[in-house]
Amino acid sequence: MLHVVHHPGYVPPAAPGSRFAFDKYRLVMDALMEEGVPFVRHEPAPMPREWIAAVHDPDYVDEVIAAEVPAHKERRIGFPVTPFVAMRAQLAPGGTWLAAKLALEHGYAANSAGGSHHALADSGAGYCVFNDLAVAAHRLIAEGDVRRVMIVDLDVHQGDGTAALMAGREDVFTLSIHADRNFPVRKARSSLDIGLADGTGDAEYLAMLQAALPGAIAQFGPELILYQAGVDPHIDDRLGRLALTDSGLAARDACVMRAACERGVPLASVLGGGYGEDRMEVARRHVRSMIALVEAAKPGVLP
């Protein structure tokens, strides 16, 4: 059974003058219904301020919650932080944390938002306000749910914020496989970074993933994987520079889940990036990712 975390607050109205629209997160649920796959929907609560402030600068957290983010930080984020966006910024980390808790119970669960891997300690960046991956990983470890978390980031853009926020921690391993020449220009240092050349296709990508991921899992020994399953490595993505096909993305997701299953590690996925003029097709790519993951999670293999 597919367990999906979703909240209507994931889809705030676009701010006046902003080109960024949040409707993808509604379309994902529409696409999931369209597929006819049975699923259970779970609604998250906002992540409490104390857990966000344990990872992000408390002053920045207060700026966001009050919807009083300075203009220069809003420019870095890419859209204004309205009260609706401020609430969404708290709901998405709550959703990733809930998806992780559900994964620990069921083996796999998905957050229909999240993956805000560019957010840094004192500012958001690249359409990311708070880093839900880092916040959820920290809380899960601090509350004793798990001792070691691996964050596997396969978005086309490097997870620079996650790498910076989790740097130096022995209980969190960050892996990022991304287009080397894509945003951000200045890369952070993950536990393991693999930068790919423009135009990398299915065969080379999957060979690189298979060579890196199972060994990293075996060496680090995570008790949970948080998977940033961005679909922007797709060949038709507006902001991507890689060339994965639909079947390549499905094989990527199945490879990640099989690597987790081989070690009995629960996995929670988050949406991540995906951009294009046909927004419904982008939503379908995200849904196909969830389906590939749940189908690869064979009963009896995960807890």
DRENNU-605332 format. One record per residue (C-alpha): residue in three letters; x, y, z. Coordinates in steps of 0.5 Angstrom, whole numbers, plus 500, padded with zeros to 3 digits. Layout:
BEGIN
NODE resn  px  py  pz
NODE  Ala   X   Y   Z
...
***
This chain:
BEGIN
NODE resn  px  py  pz
NODE  Met 500 500 500
NODE  Leu 502 507 498
NODE  His 502 512 504
NODE  Val 503 519 502
NODE  Val 503 525 506
NODE  His 499 531 504
NODE  His 496 538 506
NODE  Pro 492 543 503
NODE  Gly 497 548 505
NODE  Tyr 502 545 501
NODE  Val 499 550 495
NODE  Pro 499 557 497
NODE  Pro 496 562 493
NODE  Ala 502 565 488
NODE  Ala 504 572 491
NODE  Pro 503 578 487
NODE  Gly 508 579 482
NODE  Ser 511 572 483
NODE  Arg 513 567 477
NODE  Phe 513 561 482
NODE  Ala 507 557 482
NODE  Phe 505 552 488
NODE  Asp 500 548 484
NODE  Lys 505 543 482
NODE  Tyr 503 540 489
NODE  Arg 496 540 488
NODE  Leu 497 537 481
NODE  Val 501 531 484
NODE  Met 495 529 488
NODE  Asp 490 530 482
NODE  Ala 495 525 478
NODE  Leu 496 520 483
NODE  Met 488 520 483
NODE  Glu 488 519 476
NODE  Glu 493 513 476
NODE  Gly 488 509 480
NODE  Val 493 507 485
NODE  Pro 491 505 492
NODE  Phe 494 510 497
NODE  Val 493 512 504
NODE  Arg 493 520 505
NODE  His 496 523 512
NODE  Glu 496 530 514
NODE  Pro 502 533 517
NODE  Ala 502 538 523
NODE  Pro 507 544 522
NODE  Met 514 543 524
NODE  Pro 515 546 531
NODE  Arg 519 552 531
NODE  Glu 524 549 536
NODE  Trp 526 543 531
NODE  Ile 527 548 525
NODE  Ala 531 553 530
NODE  Ala 535 547 532
NODE  Val 538 547 524
NODE  His 537 554 522
NODE  Asp 539 561 525
NODE  Pro 533 562 530
NODE  Asp 533 570 527
NODE  Tyr 531 567 520
NODE  Val 526 562 523
NODE  Asp 523 568 526
NODE  Glu 523 572 520
NODE  Val 520 567 516
NODE  Ile 514 565 521
NODE  Ala 512 572 522
NODE  Ala 513 573 514
NODE  Glu 518 579 515
NODE  Val 523 576 511
NODE  Pro 528 582 508
NODE  Ala 528 583 501
NODE  His 535 581 499
NODE  Lys 533 574 502
NODE  Glu 526 573 499
NODE  Arg 530 575 492
NODE  Arg 535 569 494
NODE  Ile 529 565 495
NODE  Gly 526 566 489
NODE  Phe 519 569 491
NODE  Pro 516 573 497
NODE  Val 514 570 504
NODE  Thr 507 571 505
NODE  Pro 503 569 511
NODE  Phe 501 563 507
NODE  Val 508 561 504
NODE  Ala 510 562 511
NODE  Met 505 556 514
NODE  Arg 507 552 508
NODE  Ala 515 553 510
NODE  Gln 513 550 517
NODE  Leu 508 544 514
NODE  Ala 513 541 509
NODE  Pro 518 539 514
NODE  Gly 513 537 518
NODE  Gly 511 533 512
NODE  Thr 518 530 511
NODE  Trp 518 528 518
NODE  Leu 511 525 518
NODE  Ala 513 521 512
NODE  Ala 520 518 515
NODE  Lys 516 516 521
NODE  Leu 511 512 517
NODE  Ala 517 509 513
NODE  Leu 519 507 520
NODE  Glu 513 503 521
NODE  His 511 501 514
NODE  Gly 518 501 510
NODE  Tyr 516 506 505
NODE  Ala 512 513 505
NODE  Ala 512 519 501
NODE  Asn 511 527 502
NODE  Ser 508 530 496
NODE  Ala 512 536 498
NODE  Gly 519 537 501
NODE  Gly 526 536 498
NODE  Ser 528 544 499
NODE  His 535 542 499
NODE  His 538 549 498
NODE  Ala 536 552 504
NODE  Leu 542 555 508
NODE  Ala 542 556 516
NODE  Asp 540 564 515
NODE  Ser 537 564 509
NODE  Gly 533 560 504
NODE  Ala 535 560 496
NODE  Gly 533 557 490
NODE  Tyr 525 556 491
NODE  Cys 527 553 498
NODE  Val 525 556 505
NODE  Phe 527 551 510
NODE  Asn 531 545 509
NODE  Asp 526 540 511
NODE  Leu 531 534 510
NODE  Ala 536 537 515
NODE  Val 530 539 520
NODE  Ala 527 532 519
NODE  Ala 534 528 520
NODE  His 536 532 526
NODE  Arg 529 531 530
NODE  Leu 529 524 528
NODE  Ile 536 523 531
NODE  Ala 535 527 537
NODE  Glu 528 524 539
NODE  Gly 531 517 538
NODE  Asp 527 514 533
NODE  Val 534 513 529
NODE  Arg 541 513 530
NODE  Arg 544 514 523
NODE  Val 540 517 517
NODE  Met 542 517 510
NODE  Ile 540 523 505
NODE  Val 540 521 498
NODE  Asp 539 527 493
NODE  Leu 538 525 486
NODE  Asp 535 532 484
NODE  Val 539 535 478
NODE  His 541 540 482
NODE  Gln 546 539 488
NODE  Gly 544 539 495
NODE  Asp 548 544 497
NODE  Gly 544 547 503
NODE  Thr 543 540 506
NODE  Ala 551 538 505
NODE  Ala 552 545 509
NODE  Leu 547 544 515
NODE  Met 549 537 516
NODE  Ala 557 538 515
NODE  Gly 561 535 520
NODE  Arg 556 530 523
NODE  Glu 558 523 524
NODE  Asp 550 521 524
NODE  Val 548 524 518
NODE  Phe 551 522 511
NODE  Thr 549 526 505
NODE  Leu 550 523 498
NODE  Ser 548 528 492
NODE  Ile 548 526 484
NODE  His 547 532 480
NODE  Ala 549 535 474
NODE  Asp 556 538 475
NODE  Arg 555 545 471
NODE  Asn 548 546 474
NODE  Phe 545 551 480
NODE  Pro 549 552 485
NODE  Val 555 555 481
NODE  Arg 559 554 488
NODE  Lys 558 547 490
NODE  Ala 558 545 498
NODE  Arg 561 538 500
NODE  Ser 557 533 501
NODE  Ser 559 526 504
NODE  Leu 559 524 497
NODE  Asp 558 528 491
NODE  Ile 558 525 484
NODE  Gly 557 531 479
NODE  Leu 555 529 472
NODE  Ala 557 532 465
NODE  Asp 551 535 461
NODE  Gly 547 530 457
NODE  Thr 548 524 461
NODE  Gly 543 519 459
NODE  Asp 540 513 462
NODE  Ala 546 508 462
NODE  Glu 551 512 464
NODE  Tyr 547 515 470
NODE  Leu 544 508 472
NODE  Ala 551 505 472
NODE  Met 554 511 476
NODE  Leu 548 510 481
NODE  Gln 549 503 482
NODE  Ala 557 503 483
NODE  Ala 556 508 489
NODE  Leu 549 507 493
NODE  Pro 550 500 495
NODE  Gly 557 501 498
NODE  Ala 555 507 501
NODE  Ile 549 504 505
NODE  Ala 553 498 507
NODE  Gln 559 502 509
NODE  Phe 555 508 513
NODE  Gly 549 503 516
NODE  Pro 543 508 516
NODE  Glu 537 506 520
NODE  Leu 533 510 515
NODE  Ile 534 513 508
NODE  Leu 531 520 506
NODE  Tyr 530 520 499
NODE  Gln 530 527 495
NODE  Ala 527 524 488
NODE  Gly 527 530 484
NODE  Val 525 529 477
NODE  Asp 529 534 474
NODE  Pro 534 530 471
NODE  His 529 528 466
NODE  Ile 531 530 459
NODE  Asp 525 534 458
NODE  Asp 526 538 464
NODE  Arg 526 546 463
NODE  Leu 532 547 469
NODE  Gly 535 540 468
NODE  Arg 542 539 464
NODE  Leu 541 531 464
NODE  Ala 538 526 459
NODE  Leu 534 521 463
NODE  Thr 528 518 460
NODE  Asp 521 516 463
NODE  Ser 524 509 464
NODE  Gly 531 511 466
NODE  Leu 527 515 472
NODE  Ala 523 509 474
NODE  Ala 530 505 474
NODE  Arg 533 510 478
NODE  Asp 528 510 483
NODE  Ala 527 502 483
NODE  Cys 535 502 484
NODE  Val 535 506 490
NODE  Met 529 502 493
NODE  Arg 533 496 492
NODE  Ala 539 498 495
NODE  Ala 535 500 501
NODE  Cys 531 493 501
NODE  Glu 538 489 501
NODE  Arg 540 492 507
NODE  Gly 533 492 510
NODE  Val 533 500 511
NODE  Pro 526 504 511
NODE  Leu 526 509 506
NODE  Ala 522 516 506
NODE  Ser 521 520 499
NODE  Val 520 527 498
NODE  Leu 518 531 492
NODE  Gly 524 535 490
NODE  Gly 525 539 483
NODE  Gly 521 538 477
NODE  Tyr 520 544 472
NODE  Gly 516 545 465
NODE  Glu 511 548 461
NODE  Asp 506 542 462
NODE  Arg 505 542 469
NODE  Met 501 536 469
NODE  Glu 506 532 466
NODE  Val 511 534 471
NODE  Ala 506 532 476
NODE  Arg 505 525 473
NODE  Arg 513 524 473
NODE  His 513 525 481
NODE  Val 507 520 481
NODE  Arg 511 515 477
NODE  Ser 517 516 482
NODE  Met 512 514 488
NODE  Ile 509 508 484
NODE  Ala 516 506 482
NODE  Leu 519 506 489
NODE  Val 513 503 492
NODE  Glu 513 497 487
NODE  Ala 520 496 488
NODE  Ala 519 495 496
NODE  Lys 517 488 496
NODE  Pro 513 485 502
NODE  Gly 517 482 507
NODE  Val 524 486 505
NODE  Leu 523 492 509
NODE  Pro 521 492 516
***
